[in-house]
Amino acid sequence: MHRCIDYSWPNVDFEHFLIFIYYSIVAFRKVCIFAPQEKKKMNLSKTAKYAIRVVSYMALKKQELYSAAHLIQVLGVSDKYLKRILTILSNHNIIKSVQGRYGGFRLNKSTDDIYLYEIINTVEDIDKYLGCVLGFSECSCETPCSLHYNWGGIKQEFAAFLKNTSISEVLKNPEILKF
């Protein structure tokens, strides 16, 4: 015997239901909870990934000066894009810019003092990853979205991971760094 389940939402018209479904799908795709291989992963923006790669690459030889041209070639990032990232990282004292004929860029801090959270928050707003999973600006404990409480624990774990993972930890296994 089959039972019919009433999936109707009280006081919600069809248009609002479709909007909810659309934003749920967008949020699910942004968070990338499951990749096609069924592995859990979190997708950072291209800018955040490149910034982490730049700092990680420089951390391999901490005192060496790297020219922008060298970093562009090794990391495979476009000239203008990488120079913008280098400028932002330099302005926030994560890396140091050395002017002159033999100048370049190098780390400005110890790898133990540079955390993923700081790098990401330097190049873009970290709230992009730690805000409402459905993208609502008014989402809070007082006015929660439908995924607020499910996302809360994951968000806290993710923030703790970013705040507690230094570049020196990223470099513990240099074989996984693919430049």
C-alpha positions, -999 to 999 in steps of 0.1 A, spaced: 0 0 0 14 34 -10 10 65 12 8 99 -2 30 125 15 19 161 14 49 181 3 31 214 2 44 242 22 19 264 40 17 300 29 43 295 1 33 302 -35 49 283 -64 71 313 -74 88 315 -40 91 277 -40 110 278 -73 132 306 -60 140 285 -29 149 255 -51 171 277 -74 191 291 -44 194 257 -28 209 243 -60 232 273 -64 244 270 -28 249 232 -31 270 237 -63 291 265 -46 298 244 -15 304 213 -36 296 190 -8 300 160 -31 322 159 -62 314 135 -90 339 110 -74 318 111 -42 346 127 -23 338 156 0 356 189 -9 352 226 -5 359 248 -35 377 280 -29 377 308 -55 405 309 -81 419 340 -64 421 322 -30 437 291 -46 463 311 -64 472 332 -34 477 300 -13 498 285 -42 520 317 -44 527 317 -7 533 280 -6 557 281 -35 576 310 -19 577 291 14 597 263 -2 628 286 -3 619 312 22 647 337 17 648 335 -21 635 364 -42 610 354 -69 604 376 -98 568 380 -110 578 366 -144 592 334 -126 560 330 -106 538 335 -136 558 308 -155 559 282 -126 524 287 -113 507 291 -147 487 322 -137 481 351 -161 504 381 -158 479 407 -147 460 383 -124 491 372 -105 505 407 -102 472 418 -86 475 390 -61 511 398 -54 502 434 -48 474 425 -24 496 400 -5 524 426 -3 501 454 9 490 431 38 526 422 47 523 385 39 550 388 13 576 415 8 582 434 -24 619 442 -30 623 470 -56 652 473 -81 670 455 -108 674 423 -88 642 427 -68 613 404 -65 590 390 -39 596 368 -8 578 359 24 576 386 50 568 362 79 577 328 91 556 300 76 544 292 111 528 326 113 510 326 80 476 309 81 452 300 54 425 321 70 448 352 67 457 345 31 421 340 20 408 370 40 435 391 24 425 385 -12 387 383 -7 360 385 19 362 353 41 325 358 48 319 345 13 327 310 28 315 315 63 281 332 57 248 317 50 251 286 28 220 297 8 234 332 4 208 351 25 221 383 41 195 381 69 203 346 80 209 343 118 198 323 148 169 347 151 159 344 114 175 311 102 173 298 67 163 261 62 200 250 63 212 273 91 216 248 119 230 221 96 256 245 82 266 260 115 287 231 127 304 226 93 311 264 91 327 264 125 349 234 116 359 250 83 368 283 100 388 265 127 406 245 99 415 278 81 426 296 113 447 266 126 464 256 93 496 274 87 517 273 55 543 252 73 516 225 78 508 228 41 545 222 33 548 191 55 543 169 25 560 188 -4 552 160 -29 516 170 -29 525 205 -40 521 205 -77 535 236 -93 
